[in-house]
Amino acid sequence: MRVSEFWRAVDQVFGDAYGAVVSRDVVLEQLGGRSAADALAAGVDARAVWDALCDSQDVPLERRHGKGLQEPRD
């Protein structure tokens, strides 16, 4: 997943306004206590950030690929 795909998925799954808030304000223990935005800025893989964000927000597996993105690989 590219960073641009991450942001597109955030917008599609969470919406523009809430997506910005959840990416900036939710502390993700899986990412060392950083927000998704901070983790991306630190160079953490976008897919790992996406998975951690989805885990924290209980996003169902069928929605985790994000609209317009490829289906996740097994």
Beta strands, then each sheet from edge to edge (+ up, - down):
end
